[in-house]
């Protein structure tokens, strides 16, 4: 089942995703937890988006990028969690080969755009704090749209490269994936052809597509830190750092979980730790972002409160 005759014996036509738990009694608990996480993530990010749209104070480049980030967070969790919930309900764990590759493509596309948008946000903070006199011209609406468009173009080429590369591999033996979504490390382990070139491609392209943005983020914040430390008043320093603290927290979580996930390809066996990292990448990150950005931001909190009051008055 799930195999058909091919050039090298049998070719896999579908994969079996084991999911997070194999104990039947725990599946309802997992379903409820992940449904709750999905609803909270979608609700939280839509609320941030609504707050940005209704509050004139938030019509700035930083919140334009944050609004785009909220859309991406909804996309990231939607690519993985609803299909997992569907499998828990139907008790069907098989995923067609083409569906698995589609999920891989869209996940890497959205995460890639996320990566570049975080870099654009760091550049925005650098211009706002280090180049305040030319900020409005250097970060015009045209520049903002170009940065978003370039982010999508780079992420698309990255996702397409990995999807095409993995489609050249032969899958003719085991087809059981010990995970709840399709991703590169798990598929590499199932391939019956050499994955050395694919792994080199992942490291090489990953170094360019993730390493370069990370270097730009670090460089931007070194300049920001130097500029902020030159501010005489403690209140001024606190205000400048508060606008950067949320973004730095999100960057640290995003890159920390990403590096742990993809830099361990040499390990002989992928363990349950990888499922935990997968949960962090696909569920925790998108769910935490609206919380992180709203907790320390009175403007966002005020706008959110107005959105909630508006809903109540309509009801």
SULGI-V369032 format. One record per residue. N is the residue number from 0. SS is DSSP state (H for helix, E for strand, C for the rest). PHI is phi in radians with two decimals (* if undefined). BURIAL is + if it has 9 or more other C-alpha atoms within 8 Angstrom, else -. Layout:
((N & SS & PHI & BURIAL) (N & SS & PHI & BURIAL))
//
This chain:
((0 & C & * & -) (1 & C & 1.45 & -) (2 & E & -2.36 & +) (3 & E & -2.44 & -) (4 & E & -1.01 & -) (5 & E & -2.47 & -) (6 & C & -1.09 & -) (7 & C & -1.91 & -) (8 & E & 1.67 & -) (9 & E & -2.20 & +) (10 & E & -1.99 & +) (11 & E & -1.25 & +) (12 & C & -1.88 & +) (13 & E & -2.67 & +) (14 & E & -1.98 & +) (15 & E & -1.93 & +) (16 & E & -1.59 & +) (17 & C & -1.22 & +) (18 & C & 1.42 & +) (19 & C & -1.42 & -) (20 & C & -2.32 & +) (21 & C & -1.80 & -) (22 & C & -1.37 & -) (23 & H & -0.96 & -) (24 & H & -1.13 & -) (25 & H & -1.54 & +) (26 & H & -1.07 & +) (27 & H & -1.05 & -) (28 & H & -1.12 & -) (29 & H & -1.08 & +) (30 & H & -1.04 & +) (31 & H & -1.11 & -) (32 & H & -1.07 & -) (33 & H & -1.32 & +) (34 & H & -1.15 & +) (35 & H & -1.09 & -) (36 & H & -1.07 & +) (37 & H & -1.13 & +) (38 & H & -1.14 & -) (39 & H & -1.12 & +) (40 & H & -1.12 & +) (41 & H & -1.11 & +) (42 & H & -1.09 & -) (43 & H & -1.11 & +) (44 & H & -1.25 & +) (45 & H & -1.16 & +) (46 & H & -1.15 & +) (47 & H & -1.06 & +) (48 & H & -1.09 & +) (49 & H & -1.11 & +) (50 & H & -1.07 & +) (51 & H & -1.14 & +) (52 & H & -1.27 & +) (53 & H & -1.57 & -) (54 & C & -1.74 & +) (55 & H & -1.00 & -) (56 & H & -1.04 & -) (57 & H & -1.66 & +) (58 & C & -1.49 & +) (59 & C & -2.21 & -) (60 & H & -0.97 & +) (61 & H & -1.03 & +) (62 & H & -1.40 & +) (63 & H & -1.09 & +) (64 & H & -1.19 & +) (65 & H & -1.12 & -) (66 & H & -1.08 & +) (67 & H & -1.12 & -) (68 & H & -1.11 & +) (69 & H & -1.13 & +) (70 & H & -1.09 & +) (71 & H & -1.14 & +) (72 & H & -1.08 & +) (73 & H & -1.10 & +) (74 & H & -1.10 & +) (75 & H & -1.03 & +) (76 & H & -1.31 & +) (77 & H & -1.26 & +) (78 & H & -1.18 & +) (79 & H & -1.96 & +) (80 & H & -1.29 & +) (81 & H & -1.00 & -) (82 & H & -1.16 & -) (83 & H & -1.16 & +) (84 & H & -1.11 & +) (85 & H & -1.09 & -) (86 & H & -1.20 & +) (87 & H & -1.15 & +) (88 & H & -1.28 & -) (89 & H & -1.51 & -) (90 & C & 1.08 & -) (91 & C & -1.79 & -) (92 & C & -1.85 & +) (93 & E & -1.43 & -) (94 & E & -2.27 & +) (95 & E & -1.03 & +) (96 & H & -0.91 & +) (97 & H & -1.11 & -) (98 & H & -1.14 & -) (99 & H & -1.08 & +) (100 & H & -1.19 & +) (101 & H & -1.12 & -) (102 & H & -1.08 & +) (103 & H & -1.02 & +) (104 & H & -1.09 & +) (105 & H & -1.20 & +) (106 & H & -1.11 & +) (107 & H & -1.22 & +) (108 & H & -1.10 & +) (109 & H & -1.21 & +) (110 & H & -1.15 & +) (111 & H & -1.12 & +) (112 & H & -1.10 & +) (113 & H & -0.95 & +) (114 & H & -1.03 & +) (115 & H & -1.27 & +) (116 & H & -1.16 & +) (117 & H & -1.08 & +) (118 & H & -1.20 & +) (119 & H & -1.06 & +) (120 & H & -1.18 & +) (121 & H & -1.15 & +) (122 & H & -1.11 & +) (123 & H & -1.08 & +) (124 & H & -1.14 & +) (125 & H & -1.06 & +) (126 & H & -1.15 & +) (127 & H & -1.12 & +) (128 & H & -1.67 & +) (129 & H & -1.66 & +) (130 & C & -2.28 & +) (131 & H & -1.11 & +) (132 & H & -1.21 & -) (133 & H & -1.86 & -) (134 & H & -1.01 & +) (135 & H & -1.11 & -) (136 & H & -1.46 & -) (137 & H & -1.30 & -) (138 & C & -2.11 & +) (139 & C & -1.26 & +) (140 & H & -1.03 & -) (141 & H & -1.10 & -) (142 & H & -1.09 & +) (143 & H & -1.03 & +) (144 & H & -1.17 & -) (145 & H & -1.11 & -) (146 & H & -1.06 & +) (147 & H & -1.17 & +) (148 & H & -1.11 & -) (149 & H & -1.14 & -) (150 & H & -1.02 & +) (151 & H & -1.14 & +) (152 & H & -1.12 & -) (153 & H & -1.15 & +) (154 & H & -1.15 & +) (155 & H & -1.10 & +) (156 & H & -1.14 & -) (157 & H & -1.15 & +) (158 & H & -1.11 & +) (159 & H & -1.15 & +) (160 & H & -1.01 & -) (161 & H & -1.20 & +) (162 & H & -1.19 & +) (163 & H & -1.13 & -) (164 & H & -1.08 & +) (165 & H & -1.31 & +) (166 & H & -1.22 & -) (167 & C & -1.46 & -) (168 & C & -1.35 & +) (169 & C & -1.64 & +) (170 & C & -2.10 & +) (171 & C & -2.23 & +) (172 & C & -2.16 & +) (173 & C & -1.10 & -) (174 & C & -2.33 & +) (175 & E & -1.71 & +) (176 & E & -1.84 & +) (177 & C & -1.48 & -) (178 & C & -2.79 & +) (179 & C & -1.94 & +) (180 & C & -2.67 & +) (181 & C & -1.48 & +) (182 & C & -2.54 & -) (183 & H & -1.03 & -) (184 & H & -0.98 & -) (185 & H & -1.19 & +) (186 & H & -1.25 & +) (187 & H & -1.00 & -) (188 & H & -1.21 & -) (189 & H & -1.53 & +) (190 & C & -1.19 & +) (191 & C & -1.73 & +) (192 & C & -1.97 & -) (193 & C & -1.14 & -) (194 & C & -1.84 & +) (195 & H & -1.02 & -) (196 & H & -1.14 & -) (197 & H & -1.12 & +) (198 & H & -1.21 & +) (199 & H & -1.10 & -) (200 & H & -1.11 & +) (201 & H & -1.09 & +) (202 & H & -1.18 & +) (203 & H & -1.14 & -) (204 & H & -1.17 & +) (205 & H & -1.08 & +) (206 & H & -1.11 & +) (207 & H & -1.31 & -) (208 & H & -1.37 & +) (209 & H & -1.94 & +) (210 & H & -1.16 & +) (211 & H & -1.12 & +) (212 & H & -1.02 & +) (213 & H & -1.11 & +) (214 & H & -1.09 & -) (215 & H & -1.19 & +) (216 & H & -1.10 & +) (217 & H & -1.08 & -) (218 & H & -1.06 & -) (219 & H & -1.03 & +) (220 & H & -1.35 & +) (221 & H & -1.15 & -) (222 & H & -1.10 & +) (223 & H & -1.10 & +) (224 & H & -1.04 & -) (225 & H & -1.08 & -) (226 & H & -1.14 & +) (227 & H & -1.17 & +) (228 & H & -1.15 & -) (229 & C & -1.42 & -) (230 & C & -1.20 & +) (231 & C & -1.25 & -) (232 & C & -1.39 & -) (233 & H & -1.13 & -) (234 & H & -1.11 & -) (235 & H & -1.12 & +) (236 & H & -1.12 & +) (237 & H & -1.09 & -) (238 & H & -1.13 & -) (239 & H & -1.14 & +) (240 & H & -1.20 & +) (241 & H & -1.13 & +) (242 & H & -1.28 & -) (243 & H & -1.75 & +) (244 & H & -1.02 & -) (245 & H & -1.08 & +) (246 & H & -1.12 & +) (247 & H & -1.11 & -) (248 & H & -1.08 & +) (249 & H & -1.10 & +) (250 & H & -1.05 & +) (251 & H & -1.08 & -) (252 & H & -1.15 & +) (253 & H & -1.06 & +) (254 & H & -1.28 & -) (255 & H & -1.06 & -) (256 & H & -1.23 & +) (257 & H & -1.13 & +) (258 & H & -1.11 & -) (259 & H & -1.07 & +) (260 & H & -1.25 & +) (261 & H & -1.78 & -) (262 & C & -1.64 & -) (263 & C & -2.00 & -) (264 & C & -1.18 & -) (265 & C & -1.32 & -) (266 & C & -1.15 & -) (267 & C & -1.12 & -) (268 & C & -2.40 & -) (269 & C & -1.40 & -) (270 & C & -1.87 & -) (271 & H & -1.15 & -) (272 & H & -1.04 & -) (273 & H & -1.18 & +) (274 & H & -1.16 & +) (275 & H & -1.10 & -) (276 & H & -1.15 & +) (277 & H & -1.07 & +) (278 & H & -1.09 & +) (279 & H & -1.11 & +) (280 & H & -1.15 & +) (281 & H & -1.69 & +) (282 & H & -2.05 & +) (283 & H & -1.14 & +) (284 & H & -0.99 & +) (285 & H & -1.08 & +) (286 & H & -1.35 & +) (287 & H & -1.34 & +) (288 & H & -0.95 & +) (289 & H & -1.11 & +) (290 & H & -1.17 & +) (291 & H & -1.07 & +) (292 & H & -1.30 & +) (293 & H & -1.67 & +) (294 & H & -1.07 & -) (295 & C & -1.86 & -) (296 & C & -2.19 & -) (297 & H & -1.09 & -) (298 & H & -1.13 & -) (299 & H & -1.17 & +) (300 & H & -1.05 & +) (301 & H & -1.10 & -) (302 & H & -1.14 & +) (303 & H & -1.08 & +) (304 & H & -1.10 & -) (305 & H & -1.16 & +) (306 & H & -1.12 & +) (307 & H & -1.14 & -) (308 & H & -1.10 & -) (309 & H & -1.10 & -) (310 & H & -1.13 & -) (311 & H & -1.09 & -) (312 & H & -1.17 & -) (313 & H & -1.21 & -) (314 & C & -1.21 & -))
//
